[in-house]
Amino acid sequence: MTPRYAQRMAKVQPSAIGELLALGADPSIISFGGGYPDATLFPAAQLDAVFHEIIQKPGGASMQYAPSNGLPHLRDQIARLMTADDMPCTADDVLILQGSQQGLDFAARMLIDPGDVIITEDPTFLGALIAFEPSQPRYAVVPVDAEGMQTERLEAILSANPRAKMIYTVPDFQNPTGVTLSLARRKQLIALANRYDLVVLEDTPYRHIRFTGQNLPTLKSLDTEGRVIHLCSFSKVLVPGLRIGWAVASPDLLARMGLLKVAADTQTSTLNMAAASLFLDRYDLTAHIATLRAAYMAKKETMLDAIRQHFPQDITATDPEGGLFTWLTFAEGFDATDFMRHVALPQARVAYVPGATFFPLTPRANHARLNFSSPSIDAIRTGIAALGKALHANH
């Protein structure tokens, strides 16, 4: 048989970093590659009790089909969490997703025809690009600095791209750079989206993992015209294996995403939704997040201290106020992919994510993303020292 694939499949390709990260899965490798939370901090005992209770409950409701938009009580609980974050809403404004990644896919399929333009940060989250590609978009990119997307350059980009339909942003502790969009730029982004009539896709999986500084309002809380789709998730603040995320959006946008949800998978796992809901009823999620914040802040400080101690001085690293990542910038001409393949993995026994793949249009080889949340403190110290030694030897 010779399958006649749809044209969209031409853009659905394996990630360029897949091979390298597979090599990095070797247990003898210290990996700073994945965007994983610290598995030693998962509330395993509480989840064990929760799953046992819901499975044993008479009637088997937790193992039965559920509404496609999610269990009503869980949607109500999430609505209260969103309202506490200055996004007043009700259960009817919440759509439960298979992780917020599913929301990226739905937003693109709902809005983007082949050739339409998605505006992203430059660099941006690789997983979003993977989700967007089947819709065959074009990209327009906005540079990022210490205050996030440079929105002062956004109007010219919007003027030059009349087929732009959506702005995608990770405003809090951005993946991959770790930077946070400033309040002034948040307001400017919303004002420009209103003026040019675009949907804003706000991706906030790291928002609640803030170490320092003051919480900034979400773009959704600044939205006066119902154009922001707010995505969030329990993956980074509870456990990723539950695969529970959600979207909060205007009724029309949410209804259309709900139709795509039915087509995609009928519903998110009833069992996992019920477990998350009972966890929220029984345990203190805020206290658990406080534990994560303290642990990840200590790991971030350990990593940045080690980088300052062991790396050549011309290599810079961002100092995020929260989240899971720091972003390295090497000298022009340095190829982080080539260095990882030929030096970091085989010699230093260290893995990271080369930065070129995060740029939608023009890959820049002299960057890398390091994750500090997953490895232990000792592994961070050992791995950064080994990487620094290798960098000095090849400097």
Buried (B, 14 or more C-beta within 10 A) or exposed (E): EEEEEEEEEEBEEEBEBEEBBEBBEEEEBBBBBBBBBBEEBBBEEBBEBBBEBBEEEEEEEBBEEBEBBBBBBBBBBBBBBBEEBEBEBEBEBBBBBBBBBBBBBBBBBBBBEEEBBBBBBBBBBBBBBBBBBBBBBBBBBBEBEEBBBBBEEBBEBBEEBEEBBBBBBBBBBBBBBBBBBBEEBBBBBBBBBBEBEBBBBBBBBBBBBBBEEEEBBBBBBBBEEBBBBBBBBBBBBBBBEBBBBBBBBBEEBBEBBBEBBEEBEEBBBBBBBBBBBBBBEEBEBEEBBEEBBEBBBBBBBBBBEBBEEBBEEEBEBBBBBBBBBBBBBBEEEBBBBEBBBEBBBEBBBBBBBBBBBBBBEEBBBBBBBBBBBBBBBEBBBBBBBBBBBBBEEEE
